[in-house]
Amino acid sequence: MEKELGTVLTPPKTAEYIVFKLGDIKKKKKVLDPCVGPGIFIKALLNKGVDKSQIFCHDINPKYKKIVEDLGVDFKNVDNLLSFNSDCYEEYDFIVGNPPYLNKASSYVRKNREELKKIYGAINAHETYSMFIVNSIWRLREGGKLGFITSDSFLTLRTHFKLRKFILDNCIINEILLAPINLFDKQSVSTYPVIFILTKNSKDDKEQDRDKNIMKIIPRIKSEEEYWKPPIITKIKQKRYKSLPFNIFFVDVEDQILNLFEEASKLELFIKGYIGMHTHNNKKFIAAIDGTELADIFRKKRTNQIKEERFKVISHADLESGRWKSYLKRGGGEQYYRPIMEALDWEENSISIYDIPKNVPFGREGIVISGVSSRLAARYMPEGCYWDSNKAMGFIVKDNSISIEYFLGLLNSSLYNYLAKGIINNTNSIQLTGIHSLPFIKPDKGTHEDISLLVKKIIESKKKDLSYDYKEEQKLINDLIFELYSKRFNLSQNLRKQLEENYTSYK
């Protein structure tokens, strides 16, 4: 049952640290652990000298009732997430705990999806731990404190944007500490944990207080012993969490990069991306183009057991006849150029089945960016292409004074890989809104021409030999882009070193 309910036990030293960070818990102040489990946080509270009568515990698992009551504190066998809604405020002075992590595929969330959506849907909270954060902030008295350890995914993922905004609108962030990666290894739990301490400060007229608050940010530590003396502590004004797209709760970003996001124009003003189309049956309507790697794969798959119509291969003459359209479907990390491997059935009876969004400039020359890749990967898109809505995004240049080649160099540079994958979204996926929100500085004539020529050379070379090594050209592009942005925002040499070590497309 523990596994089904997402129970993960907090190491005692970690619980002790979180309780310590709550500060002085005076007599008559009420403390809640909303997912108490076997009472690890309760023991830490008692060791701190908190009176048993001040402590209240909830848990959905009745197994813990006797264990907790034997500690002499109040226990309620209750589903904390469903027994409460946002109309109920100011119940507890302190809330502490380790909320269970259950995602939308779990049996608990699937069983209670509609009711959970009614309560937490406005904040787009999908995992149970994010619901517990919202629930607990609602339960706190104004000025009350919350101390949790959870997955750190809510700090940066686009899907948690509304949760981060909710926190910024309702709380002072006292501390964010990235806990040891191996903290839960003994329980065979793989996660990147974060400890955070919040103070409820939800009045509308207190926005300035929240913005001026100085947060203590502690990058990933290696062991529990470092809680008390972390090697690095950064102090950041809370308002700066509004600087980056989607209010990302960054841990280690230079001021110059924040200034870049705050002051530079958005890329969307110069290059516009579009979501693609649905065929509803790719296997039926998409063919491989002869002479490509995909055509070879399709031929190998065509056996007596597999219908040939699932693995069509067409000639270049078929593609040029108008019976098929060039189609961009795949993600991946290839940059600058990749031959078009797929074609889309363009017969009238097939077109009628497709969902083709209106006002999308299919067929125009532009750039395709992989929606699924470990790095930012942009490639040249010739005229005549359509693209899928999943792993490929089509972009059209809006400012004709800037070449497609320049944008390709910019997007494939180490600096932009860092902005997109190191800051906005450090998962293998990136969304259209993330690309649009990247900062952009118009290049001077010399930089524009130099990068455009380098990219043209890369593309022409890759057309002749896909394995062409463009390492030297990429180094020059990286340097030119970094120098251009440094002129205005004084980017540090430390950042330059980080880009070279971690965000280049070569090793």
C-alpha positions in Angstrom: 0.0 0.0 0.0 2.9 2.4 0.8 4.2 2.0 -2.8 0.7 2.6 -4.2 0.3 5.8 -2.2 3.8 7.1 -3.1 5.2 6.9 0.4 8.9 7.7 0.7 10.5 7.9 4.2 12.5 11.0 5.0 16.0 10.4 6.6 15.9 11.6 10.2 18.8 14.1 9.7 16.8 15.7 6.8 13.6 15.9 8.9 15.6 17.5 11.7 17.0 20.2 9.3 13.6 21.1 7.9 12.1 21.3 11.4 15.0 23.5 12.5 14.4 25.9 9.5 10.8 26.5 10.7 12.2 28.6 13.5 10.8 29.1 16.9 7.5 27.2 17.4 6.0 28.9 20.4 3.4 27.5 22.8 -0.2 27.4 21.4 1.1 27.4 17.8 -0.3 24.5 15.7 1.9 22.3 13.6 0.5 20.0 10.9 2.2 17.1 9.1 -0.4 16.4 6.2 1.2 13.1 5.2 2.7 11.9 8.4 3.6 8.3 7.6 5.4 6.6 10.5 6.0 10.0 12.2 9.6 10.9 11.3 8.9 14.6 11.3 6.9 14.2 14.5 10.0 12.8 16.3 12.0 15.7 15.0 9.4 18.2 16.3 9.3 16.4 19.7 13.1 16.4 19.9 13.0 20.2 19.3 10.8 20.6 22.3 7.4 21.2 20.6 4.6 20.1 22.9 2.6 17.1 21.8 -0.6 19.0 22.1 0.6 21.4 19.3 1.1 18.7 16.8 -1.5 17.4 14.4 -1.2 14.6 11.8 -3.1 13.4 8.7 -2.5 10.4 6.6 -4.6 8.4 4.1 -3.1 5.2 5.3 -4.8 3.9 8.6 -1.7 1.8 9.2 0.0 4.8 10.8 -2.7 5.6 13.4 -1.3 3.5 16.2 2.3 4.4 15.5 1.6 8.1 15.6 -0.7 8.0 18.5 1.9 6.0 20.5 4.0 9.2 20.1 1.3 11.0 22.0 0.0 13.3 19.2 -3.3 13.7 17.3 -3.8 11.6 14.2 -6.6 11.7 11.6 -7.0 9.0 9.0 -8.0 11.3 6.2 -7.2 12.0 2.5 -5.7 15.4 3.0 -6.0 16.4 -0.6 -9.8 15.6 -0.9 -10.9 16.7 2.5 -10.2 20.3 1.9 -10.7 23.1 -0.6 -9.5 26.6 -1.2 -12.4 28.2 0.8 -10.8 27.1 4.0 -8.0 29.3 5.3 -5.8 30.0 8.3 -5.8 26.8 10.2 -2.1 26.1 11.0 0.9 28.1 12.0 3.4 25.6 10.6 3.2 22.8 8.1 6.0 20.3 7.6 6.4 17.1 5.6 7.4 14.9 2.7 4.4 14.7 0.3 3.9 11.6 -1.7 4.9 11.7 -5.4 2.2 10.2 -7.6 1.7 11.3 -11.2 -1.4 11.4 -13.3 -0.8 7.7 -14.4 -1.1 6.5 -10.8 -4.2 4.6 -9.6 -4.9 7.2 -6.9 -4.9 10.2 -9.3 -6.8 8.2 -12.0 -9.5 7.2 -9.4 -9.9 10.8 -8.1 -9.1 12.7 -11.2 -12.4 14.7 -11.5 -12.5 15.7 -7.8 -8.8 16.6 -7.8 -9.3 18.7 -10.9 -12.1 20.7 -9.3 -9.9 21.6 -6.4 -6.4 22.0 -8.0 -7.1 22.4 -11.7 -6.8 26.2 -11.8 -3.2 25.8 -10.7 -2.6 23.0 -13.1 -1.2 20.8 -10.4 -0.8 17.3 -11.8 1.4 15.3 -9.3 0.2 14.8 -5.7 3.3 16.6 -4.3 2.4 19.8 -6.2 -1.2 19.5 -4.9 0.1 19.2 -1.3 2.1 22.4 -1.8 -1.1 24.3 -2.8 -3.2 22.6 -0.2 -0.7 23.4 2.6 -0.4 27.1 1.6 -4.1 27.3 1.7 -4.1 25.8 5.2 -1.5 28.1 6.6 -2.3 31.2 8.6 -1.0 34.4 7.2 2.6 34.6 8.3 2.7 30.8 8.9 5.7 28.7 7.6 5.9 25.6 5.4 8.9 23.3 5.2 8.7 20.5 2.6 11.0 18.1 0.8 9.8 17.1 -2.7 10.9 16.4 -6.2 12.7 19.5 -7.7 10.8 19.2 -11.0 8.4 22.0 -10.1 11.3 24.5 -10.0 11.8 24.5 -13.8 9.3 22.5 -15.7 6.9 24.5 -18.0 4.0 22.4 -16.7 4.5 23.9 -13.2 4.4 27.5 -14.3 1.0 28.1 -12.5 2.3 26.5 -9.3 5.3 28.8 -9.3 3.2 31.8 -9.9 0.9 30.7 -7.1 3.8 30.5 -4.8 5.2 33.9 -5.8 1.7 35.5 -5.4 1.2 34.0 -1.9 4.5 33.4 -0.2 7.9 34.7 0.8 10.5 32.2 -0.3 12.9 31.8 2.6 15.1 29.1 1.3 15.5 26.6 -1.5 18.1 23.9 -1.0 18.9 21.2 -3.5 19.3 18.1 -1.4 21.7 15.2 -2.1 20.7 13.2 -5.2 21.3 9.9 -3.4 19.1 10.8 -0.4 16.5 8.1 -1.1 18.7 5.5 -2.8 18.2 3.0 -0.1 14.5 3.0 -0.8 15.2 2.5 -4.6 13.7 5.9 -5.3 15.3 7.9 -8.1 14.6 11.6 -7.8 16.2 14.9 -7.5 15.0 16.3 -4.1 14.6 19.9 -3.0 14.0 21.3 0.4 12.1 24.6 0.5 10.9 26.9 3.3 8.0 29.3 2.6 6.2 31.9 4.7 2.7 32.7 3.7 2.3 36.3 2.7 -0.8 36.4 0.5 -2.3 39.9 0.9 -2.5 41.9 -2.4 -0.9 44.9 -0.8 2.1 42.8 0.2 3.5 42.2 -3.3 6.3 44.7 -2.8 7.3 42.8 0.4 7.4 39.5 -1.6 9.4 41.1 -4.4 12.0 42.6 -2.1 12.4 39.5 0.0 16.0 38.1 -0.2 15.9 34.3 -0.7 18.7 32.0 0.4 19.4 29.6 -2.5 21.7 26.6 -2.0 22.9 24.6 -5.0 23.0 20.8 -4.9 24.9 19.5 -1.8 26.5 16.1 -1.6 25.5 14.9 1.8 23.2 15.6 4.7 26.1 16.9 6.8 26.3 19.9 4.4 22.8 21.1 5.4 24.4 23.0 8.2 27.4 24.4 6.3 26.7 24.3 2.6 29.7 25.1 0.4 27.7 27.7 -1.6 24.9 30.0 -0.5 23.5 32.5 -3.0 21.2 35.4 -1.9 18.7 36.5 -4.5 15.9 39.1 -4.5 12.6 37.2 -5.0 11.5 39.5 -7.7 14.2 38.0 -9.9 12.1 34.8 -10.2 9.8 36.9 -12.4 12.7 37.6 -14.8 12.8 34.3 -16.6 10.1 32.9 -18.8 7.4 30.9 -16.9 8.8 32.3 -13.6 11.5 29.6 -13.5 12.9 29.0 -10.0 16.5 29.0 -11.0 19.3 28.1 -8.6 22.4 29.2 -10.4 22.0 31.9 -13.1 24.2 34.9 -13.5 22.8 38.4 -13.1 23.8 39.2 -16.6 21.7 36.4 -18.0 18.7 37.6 -16.0 19.3 41.1 -17.4 19.4 39.6 -20.8 16.0 38.0 -20.4 14.6 41.2 -18.8 15.9 43.8 -21.2 16.4 42.1 -24.7 13.6 41.7 -27.2 11.9 38.3 -27.5 12.8 36.0 -30.4 9.1 35.8 -31.3 9.3 39.3 -32.8 11.8 38.1 -35.4 11.0 34.5 -36.0 7.6 32.9 -35.6 7.0 29.2 -34.9 4.0 27.1 -35.6 2.5 23.8 -34.4 2.1 21.4 -37.2 -0.7 19.0 -38.4 -2.1 15.6 -37.5 -2.6 12.8 -40.0 -4.4 10.6 -37.4 -2.6 7.6 -38.9 1.1 8.2 -39.7 1.7 4.6 -40.6 -0.9 4.8 -43.3 -0.2 8.2 -44.8 3.5 8.7 -44.5 6.1 7.1 -46.8 9.9 7.0 -46.8 11.8 8.8 -49.7 14.1 6.6 -51.7 17.8 7.0 -51.0 17.3 7.9 -47.4 18.2 6.1 -44.2 14.5 5.7 -43.4 13.9 4.0 -46.8 16.5 1.4 -45.9 14.8 0.8 -42.6 11.4 0.5 -44.2 12.6 -2.1 -46.8 14.1 -4.2 -44.0 10.8 -4.2 -42.2 8.7 -5.2 -45.2 8.3 -9.0 -44.6 5.5 -11.4 -45.4 4.2 -10.9 -41.9 3.9 -7.1 -42.2 1.7 -5.4 -44.8 3.7 -3.4 -47.3 1.3 -0.4 -47.1 2.7 0.3 -43.6 6.2 0.8 -44.9 5.8 2.6 -48.3 8.9 3.8 -50.1 8.5 6.4 -52.9 10.8 7.7 -55.5 11.9 11.3 -56.0 9.9 11.4 -59.1 6.8 10.6 -57.1 7.6 13.4 -54.7 8.0 15.9 -57.5 4.7 14.9 -59.1 2.6 16.6 -56.5 1.1 13.3 -55.3 3.2 13.6 -52.1 4.4 16.4 -50.0 7.8 16.7 -48.1 7.1 16.0 -44.4 9.1 16.9 -41.3 8.2 14.6 -38.4 11.3 13.6 -36.5 13.1 15.2 -33.6 16.7 14.4 -32.7 19.9 16.4 -32.3 21.0 16.9 -35.9 21.8 20.5 -36.6 21.8 22.7 -39.8 20.9 20.1 -42.4 19.3 16.7 -42.7 17.8 15.3 -45.9 14.0 15.1 -45.9 13.2 11.4 -45.3 9.5 11.3 -45.2 6.6 12.2 -47.6 2.9 12.9 -46.9 0.1 11.4 -49.0 -1.5 14.3 -50.7 -4.5 12.7 -52.4 -7.8 14.4 -51.9 -9.4 11.6 -49.9 -6.3 11.6 -47.6 -6.2 15.3 -47.1 -9.8 15.3 -45.9 -8.8 13.2 -43.0 -6.0 15.4 -41.8 -6.2 18.1 -39.2 -4.4 21.0 -40.8 -4.4 24.1 -38.7 -5.4 27.3 -40.4 -3.0 30.3 -40.7 0.1 28.1 -40.6 2.4 29.0 -43.5 3.1 25.4 -44.6 5.3 25.3 -47.7 7.5 28.4 -46.9 11.2 28.2 -46.6 12.3 28.4 -43.0 13.7 26.5 -40.0 12.6 23.3 -38.3 13.5 22.9 -34.6 13.4 19.5 -32.9 10.8 19.4 -30.1 12.5 16.3 -28.6 16.2 16.5 -28.2 18.9 16.7 -25.5 20.1 20.0 -27.1 18.6 22.8 -29.1 18.7 21.6 -32.7 17.7 23.7 -35.6 17.8 22.7 -39.3 17.2 24.3 -42.6 13.6 23.8 -44.0 13.3 24.1 -47.8 10.2 25.3 -49.5 7.3 22.9 -49.9 7.4 21.2 -46.5 4.6 20.3 -44.0 5.4 19.3 -40.5 4.0 17.1 -37.7 2.6 18.5 -34.5 4.7 16.3 -32.2 8.5 16.3 -32.6 9.1 19.0 -35.2 8.2 22.7 -35.1 8.3 24.9 -38.2 9.6 28.5 -37.9 9.4 31.3 -40.5 11.6 34.4 -40.4 9.6 37.6 -39.8 12.4 40.1 -40.2 13.8 39.9 -43.8 16.9 41.9 -42.9 18.1 38.8 -41.0 19.0 35.6 -43.0 17.8 32.1 -42.3 21.4 31.1 -42.0 22.0 33.6 -39.3 19.1 32.3 -37.2 20.4 28.7 -37.7 23.8 29.7 -36.4 22.2 31.6 -33.4 19.9 28.8 -32.4 22.6 26.1 -32.7 25.1 28.2 -30.7 26.3 27.1 -27.3 24.8 30.3 -25.7 21.3 29.5 -27.1 21.6 25.9 -26.2 22.3 27.0 -22.6 19.4 29.5 -22.6 16.9 26.9 -24.0 18.1 23.7 -22.4 20.0 24.9 -19.4 17.5 27.4 -18.2 14.1 27.3 -19.8 13.7 23.5 -20.0 16.3 21.1 -19.0 14.3 18.0 -20.1 14.6 16.4 -23.5 11.6 18.3 -24.8 11.1 22.0 -25.6 8.0 23.9 -26.5 7.1 26.5 -28.9 6.5 29.1 -26.2 10.0 28.4 -24.8 11.6 29.2 -28.1 9.5 32.3 -28.6 10.5 33.6 -25.1 14.3 33.4 -25.8 16.0 36.9 -25.7 17.3 38.3 -29.0 19.7 41.0 -30.0 19.9 42.2 -33.6 23.3 41.5 -35.0 25.6 44.1 -36.5 26.3 43.8 -40.2 29.7 42.1 -39.8 28.5 39.5 -37.3 25.5 38.8 -39.5 27.6 38.2 -42.6 30.3 36.1 -40.8 27.8 33.7 -39.3 25.6 33.5 -42.4 28.7 32.5 -44.5 29.8 29.9 -41.9 26.3 28.3 -41.8 26.1 28.2 -45.6 29.4 26.4 -45.7 28.1 23.9 -43.1 24.9 23.2 -45.0 26.6 22.8 -48.4 29.2 20.5 -46.8 26.6 18.3 -45.1 24.6 18.0 -48.4 27.7 16.4 -49.9 28.6 14.4 -46.8 26.2 14.1 -43.9 29.1 13.1 -41.6 30.9 16.4 -42.3 32.6 17.6 -39.1 31.7 21.2 -38.6 33.5 21.6 -35.3 35.7 24.5 -36.4 32.9 26.5 -37.9 30.8 25.9 -34.8 33.5 27.2 -32.5 33.7 30.4 -34.6 29.9 30.7 -34.4 29.8 30.2 -30.7 32.5 32.9 -30.2 30.8 35.4 -32.5 27.4 35.0 -30.7 29.0 35.2 -27.3 31.0 38.3 -28.2 27.9 40.0 -29.7 25.8 39.4 -26.5 28.8 40.3 -24.2 29.1 43.7 -25.7 25.7 44.7 -24.3 25.4 42.4 -21.2 29.0 41.8 -20.2 28.7 38.0 -20.0 31.4 36.5 -17.8 34.3 34.3 -18.8 33.1 31.8 -16.3 29.9 31.5 -18.3 32.0 31.2 -21.5 33.9 28.3 -20.0 30.6 26.6 -18.8 29.2 26.9 -22.4 32.3 25.3 -23.9 32.3 22.5 -21.4 28.6 21.7 -21.2 26.6 23.2 -24.1 28.6 22.7 -27.3 27.4 20.4 -30.0 30.8 18.8 -30.2 33.2 17.2 -27.7 
